[in-house]
Each structure stands twice: as structure tokens, then as C-alpha cells.
């Protein structure tokens, strides 16, 4: 069993977002104070209230990512996404043919594709992982998908 977790990246993501919000609030408050000559206390309290709301929103939407490989089942967010059946990964009741991984600053997008019933189109299953996966996790996920003979796009 391989178990990889990245709690440190979640903390870093929240910290970086918090710093970005603070910089934006300082600039916005200084612009409002210089242009409109509002009461400083009113603007400061409004800025603090907005910052707390945004921080609460971020802390509620950032999910902890956990990747486990038991040999039979692969789970992301502790939820069954696809099973390993023989040497081919399968979504429940459907076969996965292709996959694409995109990693950027905001998160990792995992797209799994299967053939539709008309055999001319692909159906996409999109999973977003926040914070983004590190290199070890990406390599592990790529290896698991390639062992199951899923083709990369």
C-alpha cells in the first residue's frame, strides 16, 4: 500500500492565498481612503469583514487530498473513482480508455475518458485536486494508470 498525503501543501496554499488577500485589501483600502475621503474606521472594519469571509470560504472549499493504492481500488478524496479490474481501470459500469493530467499552480485536473454509446464521441469524467499534486504523487498516479493500460492523451 502506498499512501501519500500533502497536508503541508494545503497549509501553504491557504497561507499564500491569505497573503494575496491581505495585499489586495491594503491596496483597496488605500485607494478608497485617498480617492473618496471616507471614514478610516468604517473602511477598515469593512475590509476586515471581507477578509474573514474570503478566508472562511477558502478554508471550507480547500479539500485535503489523499491518494491510496491497494492494488484493487484507487481512491481520491476517500471516494471510489475507478476500480482496477484485471489490467484495465474501469469506472463503475464503464471502461476508461484515455486520461489526461494537467498540473498547474491552482490544482491538478484529472480527466478520464470513455467511449460513448454511439462510439464516435468520448465522455469525460473531470476531477479537480486542490492543492496540486507533487511530482511523487503525479508519477504514482501515472504509473497506476499506465499499468492498467489506459492511454494518455
C-alpha positions as CSV (number, residue, x, y, z in Angstrom):
1,X,0.0,0.0,0.0
2,X,1.3,3.4,-0.9
3,X,-0.2,6.3,1.0
4,X,0.8,9.8,0.0
5,X,-0.7,12.9,1.7
6,X,0.2,16.5,1.3
7,X,-1.1,18.4,4.3
8,X,1.8,20.8,4.1
9,X,0.7,21.9,0.6
10,X,-2.8,22.7,1.9
11,X,-1.3,24.9,4.6
12,X,1.0,26.6,2.0
13,X,-1.9,27.2,-0.4
14,X,-4.1,28.8,2.4
15,X,-1.1,30.9,3.5
16,X,-0.3,32.2,0.0
17,X,-4.0,33.0,-0.6
18,X,-4.2,34.8,2.7
19,X,-1.1,36.9,1.8
20,X,-2.6,37.7,-1.6
21,X,-5.9,38.8,0.1
22,X,-4.0,41.0,2.5
23,X,-2.1,42.7,-0.2
24,X,-5.3,43.3,-2.2
25,X,-7.1,44.7,0.9
26,X,-4.3,47.1,1.7
27,X,-4.2,48.4,-1.9
28,X,-8.0,48.7,-2.0
29,X,-8.3,50.5,1.4
30,X,-5.5,53.0,0.5
31,X,-7.2,53.7,-2.9
32,X,-10.6,54.2,-1.2
33,X,-9.2,56.4,1.5
34,X,-7.3,58.7,-0.9
35,X,-10.0,59.0,-3.6
36,X,-13.2,59.2,-1.6
37,X,-12.0,60.5,1.9
38,X,-14.2,58.0,3.7
39,X,-14.1,57.4,7.5
40,X,-11.0,55.2,8.2
41,X,-12.7,53.0,10.8
42,X,-15.6,52.2,8.6
43,X,-13.3,51.2,5.7
44,X,-11.0,49.2,8.0
45,X,-13.9,47.3,9.5
46,X,-15.4,46.5,6.1
47,X,-12.0,45.3,4.8
48,X,-11.5,43.0,7.9
49,X,-15.0,41.6,7.5
50,X,-14.5,40.9,3.8
51,X,-11.1,39.3,4.5
52,X,-12.7,37.0,7.1
53,X,-15.5,36.0,4.7
54,X,-13.0,35.1,2.0
55,X,-10.8,33.2,4.4
56,X,-13.8,31.2,5.7
57,X,-14.8,30.5,2.1
58,X,-11.3,29.2,1.2
59,X,-11.0,27.1,4.3
60,X,-14.3,25.5,3.6
61,X,-13.6,24.8,-0.1
62,X,-10.0,23.5,0.1
63,X,-10.1,19.8,0.3
64,X,-7.5,17.5,1.8
65,X,-6.2,15.2,-0.9
66,X,-5.3,11.6,-0.2
67,X,-4.2,9.0,-2.7
68,X,-4.2,5.3,-1.8
69,X,-3.3,2.4,-4.0
70,X,-4.3,-1.0,-2.6
71,X,-3.8,-3.0,-5.8
72,X,-7.5,-3.3,-6.4
73,X,-9.0,0.0,-5.6
74,X,-7.7,3.5,-6.2
75,X,-9.4,6.3,-4.2
76,X,-9.2,10.0,-4.4
77,X,-10.8,12.1,-1.6
78,X,-11.5,8.8,0.1
79,X,-14.2,8.2,-2.6
80,X,-14.1,5.4,-5.1
81,X,-13.5,6.8,-8.6
82,X,-12.4,3.8,-10.6
83,X,-11.6,0.1,-10.0
84,X,-8.7,-1.9,-11.2
85,X,-10.2,-4.9,-13.0
86,X,-7.5,-7.3,-14.2
87,X,-5.2,-4.9,-16.0
88,X,-7.7,-2.3,-17.1
89,X,-9.1,0.5,-15.0
90,X,-12.8,0.8,-15.0
91,X,-15.2,3.4,-13.8
92,X,-18.2,1.7,-12.3
93,X,-20.2,0.2,-15.2
94,X,-17.9,1.8,-17.8
95,X,-14.5,1.3,-19.3
96,X,-11.9,4.1,-19.3
97,X,-9.9,4.4,-22.5
98,X,-7.9,7.6,-22.2
99,X,-6.7,10.0,-19.5
100,X,-5.1,13.4,-19.3
101,X,-3.3,15.0,-16.3
102,X,-2.8,18.8,-16.1
103,X,-0.9,20.2,-13.2
104,X,-0.8,24.0,-12.5
105,X,-0.5,26.4,-9.6
106,X,-4.1,26.2,-8.6
107,X,-4.7,22.4,-8.7
108,X,-4.4,19.2,-10.7
109,X,-7.0,18.2,-13.2
110,X,-7.5,14.5,-13.9
111,X,-9.7,13.8,-16.9
112,X,-10.8,10.2,-17.6
113,X,-12.4,9.5,-21.0
114,X,-14.5,6.6,-22.1
115,X,-16.3,5.8,-25.4
116,X,-19.9,6.9,-25.5
117,X,-22.7,4.5,-26.8
118,X,-22.5,5.9,-30.3
119,X,-18.8,5.1,-30.4
120,X,-17.9,8.4,-32.1
121,X,-17.7,10.6,-29.0
122,X,-15.8,10.5,-25.7
123,X,-17.4,11.0,-22.3
124,X,-15.2,12.9,-19.9
125,X,-15.0,12.5,-16.2
126,X,-13.3,15.5,-14.6
127,X,-11.7,15.5,-11.2
128,X,-10.0,18.6,-9.7
129,X,-7.5,18.2,-6.9
130,X,-6.6,21.2,-4.7
131,X,-3.8,21.8,-3.8
132,X,-1.9,20.4,-6.8
133,X,-0.1,17.1,-6.7
134,X,3.6,17.0,-6.2
135,X,6.0,15.1,-8.5
136,X,5.9,11.8,-6.5
137,X,2.1,11.7,-6.5
138,X,1.9,12.5,-10.2
139,X,4.4,9.8,-11.0
140,X,2.5,7.3,-8.8
141,X,-0.8,8.2,-10.5
142,X,0.7,8.0,-14.0
143,X,2.3,4.6,-13.2
144,X,-1.0,3.2,-11.9
145,X,-2.9,4.4,-15.0
146,X,-0.3,3.0,-17.4
147,X,-0.2,-0.4,-15.6
148,X,-3.9,-0.6,-16.2
149,X,-3.3,0.1,-20.0
150,X,-5.2,3.4,-20.1
151,X,-3.8,5.5,-22.9
152,X,-2.5,9.0,-22.2
153,X,-3.9,11.8,-24.4
